[in-house]
Amino acid sequence: MLLLRLINRIRALRRHVDKFRILSLLLFVLIFGSIAFSYFEKKEIWDAIYWVIVTITTVGYGDFYPETQGGRITFVLVAVGGIGTIAYVIEQLVAFSTNSALKKLFGSGAVKMKKHTIIVGWNTKAEEAMKELRNENEEFLVVGSELNQAELNAQGIPHISGDATKSETLNRCNIEVAKTMMIPLENDSETIMIALAARKLNPGIKIVVTCEAREHMEMMRVAGIDHIISYAEISGRLLAHAVTEPIVVNFIMDATTSVEGFDLKQIKVGEKTRLADMTLSENEKVIALYKRGRFIFDFTADITLEEGDYLVVISSSC
């Protein structure tokens, strides 16, 4: 493994050296040609620079042309050295653009997002989460080793192909500046491994996961996961309520989507103030306060809010 990394570094260094040589040659041709043409043809240096650029780009306007023997020799040297060099530079630029497009298409490159959400895996839960994030104008990408790349490309969703437990893959996701990681996987062990890898690379990232087995929830907390959603528990509760209180289930389903129906959201209090002084839109209504780790439902408009409190607000998303 160490030998492979060393070989890759040597190859990368050689590519950089080759690029430096080509650019140095192009600069040399520009400087040499400008000085020589100005000297032999008795032209201003800026006219000489203009002539060299027109020559090596094969434009050839013909407004300046060599009339002396030294000028003609300069032309030959500039044409041979400059045209070939600039052709190579253009070829490399086209190749770089093509490689970047292919890497983006197949998820083998890296992203430059900031304050974004990393979604691990591609399944029904991930798709629903993406709909909500898109509706909230949140930046996100998908990462995983078994992605439906055709579908992701069709929807214009950025993605990284690779093992999310590996630091190399997470670094390509620009995890150091990511805001949130969402792990809606069905394998709790894999979820914990990914969370540990993410926490190591970005200690401040917020990690949200689904948990399939209740007995794994404590291990997930130890792994530093911030929010654990027990898929089985929530599904079971909704199923029970659908039998006894179906209207309540309809309300919950509407309130937890921002796509249609109602939308539940939180508003953080920035400084000490009264609830009556908080600015809300006409279709927003405060249904609960979150103070000191508990919810408050019995309150008036004169209640004092402290910095760090939260308002739980319901609004129409239609």
C-alpha positions as CSV (number, residue, x, y, z in Angstrom):
1,M,0.0,0.0,0.0
2,L,2.8,2.4,0.9
3,L,4.7,1.6,-2.3
4,L,1.5,2.2,-4.4
5,R,1.0,5.6,-2.7
6,L,4.7,6.5,-3.5
7,I,4.3,5.5,-7.1
8,N,1.1,7.6,-7.4
9,R,2.8,10.6,-5.9
10,I,5.8,10.3,-8.3
11,R,3.3,10.1,-11.2
12,A,1.5,13.2,-10.0
13,L,4.8,15.0,-9.6
14,R,5.9,14.1,-13.1
15,R,2.6,15.4,-14.5
16,H,3.2,18.7,-12.7
17,V,6.8,18.9,-14.0
18,D,5.6,18.3,-17.5
19,K,3.0,21.0,-17.3
20,F,5.6,23.4,-15.9
21,R,8.0,22.6,-18.8
22,I,5.3,23.3,-21.4
23,L,4.3,26.6,-19.8
24,S,7.9,27.6,-19.4
25,L,8.6,26.8,-23.1
26,L,5.5,28.9,-24.1
27,L,6.7,31.8,-22.0
28,F,10.2,31.5,-23.4
29,V,8.9,31.6,-27.0
30,L,6.8,34.7,-26.2
31,I,9.7,36.6,-24.6
32,F,12.3,35.5,-27.1
33,G,10.1,36.1,-30.1
34,S,9.0,39.5,-28.9
35,I,12.5,40.7,-28.2
36,A,14.0,39.3,-31.4
37,F,11.2,40.6,-33.7
38,S,11.4,44.0,-32.0
39,Y,15.2,44.1,-32.5
40,F,15.3,42.9,-36.1
41,E,12.2,44.7,-37.4
42,K,12.6,47.9,-35.4
43,K,9.1,47.6,-33.9
44,E,7.7,48.7,-30.6
45,I,7.9,45.9,-28.0
46,W,4.1,45.8,-27.7
47,D,3.7,45.4,-31.4
48,A,6.3,42.6,-31.3
49,I,4.3,40.8,-28.5
50,Y,1.1,41.2,-30.5
51,W,2.9,39.7,-33.6
52,V,4.1,36.7,-31.6
53,I,0.7,36.0,-30.1
54,V,-1.0,36.3,-33.5
55,T,1.7,34.0,-35.0
56,I,1.5,31.2,-32.4
57,T,-2.3,31.2,-32.4
58,T,-2.2,30.8,-36.2
59,V,-4.5,33.8,-36.7
60,G,-2.0,35.6,-39.0
61,Y,-3.7,38.9,-39.8
62,G,-0.7,40.0,-41.9
63,D,-0.5,43.5,-40.5
64,F,3.0,42.8,-39.3
65,Y,5.3,40.5,-41.1
66,P,9.1,40.0,-41.1
67,E,11.0,41.9,-43.7
68,T,14.6,41.2,-42.6
69,Q,16.6,38.0,-42.6
70,G,16.7,38.0,-38.8
71,G,13.0,38.6,-38.6
72,R,12.3,35.6,-40.9
73,I,14.5,33.3,-38.8
74,T,12.6,34.5,-35.7
75,F,9.3,33.7,-37.5
76,V,10.5,30.2,-38.2
77,L,11.6,29.6,-34.6
78,V,8.4,31.1,-33.2
79,A,6.2,29.1,-35.6
80,V,7.9,25.8,-34.9
81,G,8.2,26.3,-31.1
82,G,5.1,28.3,-30.4
83,I,2.4,26.7,-32.5
84,G,3.3,23.2,-31.3
85,T,3.4,24.3,-27.7
86,I,0.1,26.1,-27.7
87,A,-1.6,23.2,-29.5
88,Y,-0.4,21.0,-26.7
89,V,-1.7,23.4,-24.1
90,I,-5.1,23.5,-25.8
91,E,-5.2,19.7,-26.0
92,Q,-4.5,19.5,-22.3
93,L,-7.2,22.0,-21.5
94,V,-9.7,20.0,-23.5
95,A,-8.6,16.7,-21.9
96,F,-8.9,18.3,-18.4
97,S,-12.4,19.5,-19.2
98,T,-13.4,16.1,-20.6
99,N,-11.9,14.3,-17.6
100,S,-13.7,16.6,-15.2
101,A,-17.0,15.9,-16.9
102,L,-16.5,12.2,-16.9
103,K,-15.5,12.2,-13.2
104,K,-18.6,14.1,-12.4
105,L,-20.7,11.7,-14.5
106,F,-19.4,8.6,-12.8
107,G,-18.9,10.1,-9.3
108,S,-15.1,9.5,-9.3
109,G,-14.1,13.1,-8.7
110,A,-14.5,15.5,-5.8
111,V,-16.9,18.3,-4.9
112,K,-16.2,21.8,-3.6
113,M,-19.5,22.3,-1.7
114,K,-19.6,24.0,1.7
115,K,-22.1,23.8,4.5
116,H,-23.8,20.9,2.6
117,T,-25.4,17.6,3.6
118,I,-23.9,14.3,2.8
119,I,-26.4,11.5,2.2
120,V,-25.0,8.0,2.5
121,G,-26.7,5.4,0.2
122,W,-29.5,5.4,-2.3
123,N,-32.8,4.0,-1.2
124,T,-36.5,5.1,-0.7
125,K,-35.6,6.9,2.6
126,A,-32.8,8.8,0.9
127,E,-35.1,9.8,-2.0
128,E,-37.7,11.2,0.4
129,A,-35.1,13.1,2.3
130,M,-33.7,14.6,-0.9
131,K,-37.1,15.9,-1.8
132,E,-37.3,17.8,1.5
133,L,-33.8,19.1,1.2
134,R,-34.4,20.3,-2.3
135,N,-37.6,22.1,-1.3
136,E,-35.7,23.8,1.5
137,N,-32.9,24.9,-1.0
138,E,-30.3,22.9,0.9
139,E,-27.2,21.8,-0.9
140,F,-26.5,18.0,-0.7
141,L,-24.8,15.1,-2.4
142,V,-25.1,11.3,-2.3
143,V,-22.2,9.0,-1.6
144,G,-22.1,5.2,-1.8
145,S,-20.5,2.2,-3.5
146,E,-23.7,1.0,-5.1
147,L,-25.4,4.0,-6.5
148,N,-27.9,4.3,-9.4
149,Q,-25.7,6.7,-11.3
150,A,-28.0,6.9,-14.3
151,E,-30.9,8.0,-12.2
152,L,-28.8,10.5,-10.1
153,N,-27.4,12.0,-13.3
154,A,-30.9,12.3,-14.8
155,Q,-32.1,14.2,-11.7
156,G,-29.0,16.3,-11.6
157,I,-28.0,15.1,-8.2
158,P,-24.2,15.4,-7.3
159,H,-22.8,12.1,-6.2
160,I,-19.5,10.5,-5.1
161,S,-18.9,6.8,-5.9
162,G,-17.0,5.0,-3.2
163,D,-16.9,3.3,0.2
164,A,-18.3,5.8,2.7
165,T,-16.3,4.2,5.5
166,K,-13.0,5.2,3.8
167,S,-11.4,8.6,4.5
168,E,-10.5,9.0,0.9
169,T,-14.1,8.8,-0.2
170,L,-15.3,11.2,2.5
171,N,-12.6,13.7,1.7
172,R,-13.8,13.7,-1.9
173,C,-17.2,14.7,-0.4
174,N,-15.4,17.7,1.2
175,I,-16.6,16.4,4.6
176,E,-14.3,18.9,6.5
177,V,-16.7,21.7,5.7
178,A,-20.0,19.7,5.5
179,K,-22.8,20.7,7.8
180,T,-24.7,17.4,8.1
181,M,-24.4,13.8,7.4
182,M,-27.5,11.7,6.8
183,I,-27.2,7.9,7.0
184,P,-30.5,6.2,6.1
185,L,-29.0,2.7,5.8
186,E,-30.5,-0.7,6.8
187,N,-27.3,-2.0,8.2
188,D,-26.7,-0.6,11.7
189,S,-23.1,-1.8,11.9
190,E,-22.2,0.0,8.7
191,T,-24.0,3.1,9.9
192,I,-21.8,3.2,13.1
193,M,-18.6,2.7,11.1
194,I,-19.5,5.5,8.7
195,A,-20.4,7.8,11.6
196,L,-17.1,7.1,13.4
197,A,-15.1,7.8,10.2
198,A,-17.1,11.1,9.6
199,R,-16.7,12.2,13.2
200,K,-12.9,11.7,13.0
201,L,-12.6,13.9,9.9
202,N,-15.1,16.6,11.0
203,P,-15.7,16.6,14.8
204,G,-18.4,19.3,14.4
205,I,-20.6,17.6,11.8
206,K,-24.2,16.8,12.7
207,I,-24.9,13.2,12.1
208,V,-28.5,11.9,11.6
209,V,-29.2,8.2,11.1
210,T,-32.0,5.7,11.0
211,C,-31.7,2.7,13.3
212,E,-33.2,-0.7,12.4
213,A,-32.7,-2.5,15.8
214,R,-33.5,-0.8,19.1
215,E,-30.6,-2.5,20.9
216,H,-28.1,-0.7,18.6
217,M,-29.3,2.8,19.7
218,E,-26.9,3.0,22.7
219,M,-23.9,2.1,20.5
220,M,-24.9,4.8,18.1
221,R,-25.0,7.4,20.8
222,V,-21.5,6.3,21.9
223,A,-20.4,6.7,18.3
224,G,-21.3,10.3,18.5
225,I,-24.4,10.3,16.4
226,D,-26.6,13.3,17.2
227,H,-30.0,12.2,16.1
228,I,-31.2,8.6,15.9
229,I,-34.5,7.8,14.2
230,S,-35.8,4.3,15.0
231,Y,-37.5,3.4,11.8
232,A,-39.2,0.3,13.3
233,E,-40.6,2.3,16.3
234,I,-41.9,5.2,14.3
235,S,-43.5,2.8,11.7
236,G,-45.1,0.8,14.5
237,R,-46.6,3.8,16.2
238,L,-48.0,5.2,13.0
239,L,-49.5,1.9,12.1
240,A,-51.2,1.7,15.5
241,H,-52.5,5.3,15.3
242,A,-53.7,4.6,11.7
243,V,-56.1,2.1,13.3
244,T,-57.3,4.1,16.3
245,E,-56.7,7.7,15.2
246,P,-56.3,7.9,11.4
247,I,-56.8,11.7,11.3
248,V,-53.8,12.1,13.6
249,V,-51.7,10.1,11.2
250,N,-52.9,12.2,8.3
251,F,-51.9,15.3,10.2
252,I,-48.4,13.9,11.0
253,M,-47.8,12.9,7.4
254,D,-48.8,16.4,6.2
255,A,-46.9,18.2,8.9
256,T,-43.6,16.3,8.2
257,T,-43.4,17.2,4.5
258,S,-42.6,20.6,3.1
259,V,-43.6,19.6,-0.4
260,E,-47.4,19.9,0.2
261,G,-49.9,20.3,3.0
262,F,-48.4,21.7,6.2
263,D,-44.8,22.1,7.2
264,L,-43.3,21.9,10.7
265,K,-40.1,23.8,11.3
266,Q,-38.0,25.2,14.1
267,I,-36.8,28.8,14.7
268,K,-33.9,29.4,17.0
269,V,-34.1,32.4,19.3
270,G,-31.0,34.6,18.8
271,E,-31.4,36.9,21.8
272,K,-33.6,37.5,24.8
273,T,-37.0,38.7,23.7
274,R,-40.7,38.2,24.1
275,L,-42.7,35.8,21.9
276,A,-44.9,38.7,20.8
277,D,-41.9,40.5,19.4
278,M,-40.8,37.6,17.2
279,T,-41.4,38.2,13.5
280,L,-43.5,35.5,11.8
281,S,-45.4,35.4,8.5
282,E,-49.2,35.4,8.3
283,N,-49.4,31.6,7.6
284,E,-47.0,30.6,10.5
285,K,-48.3,29.7,13.9
286,V,-46.2,28.8,17.0
287,I,-47.5,25.5,18.4
288,A,-44.8,24.8,21.0
289,L,-41.7,26.2,22.7
290,Y,-38.5,24.3,23.4
291,K,-36.8,25.6,26.6
292,R,-34.2,23.9,28.8
293,G,-34.6,20.5,27.1
294,R,-38.4,20.3,27.3
295,F,-41.4,21.3,25.2
296,I,-43.9,23.9,26.5
297,F,-47.4,24.0,25.1
298,D,-49.1,26.3,27.6
299,F,-47.8,29.8,27.0
300,T,-48.9,33.3,26.2
301,A,-47.5,36.0,23.8
302,D,-45.8,37.7,26.8
303,I,-43.6,34.7,27.6
304,T,-39.9,35.6,27.7
305,L,-37.7,33.7,25.3
306,E,-33.9,33.2,26.1
307,E,-31.1,32.9,23.6
308,G,-30.9,29.3,22.4
309,D,-34.7,28.6,22.9
310,Y,-36.6,27.3,19.9
311,L,-40.0,27.9,18.5
312,V,-41.8,25.0,16.9
313,V,-43.8,26.5,14.1
314,I,-46.4,25.1,11.7
315,S,-47.2,26.8,8.4
316,S,-49.0,26.1,5.2
317,S,-46.7,25.0,2.4
318,C,-49.3,25.3,-0.3
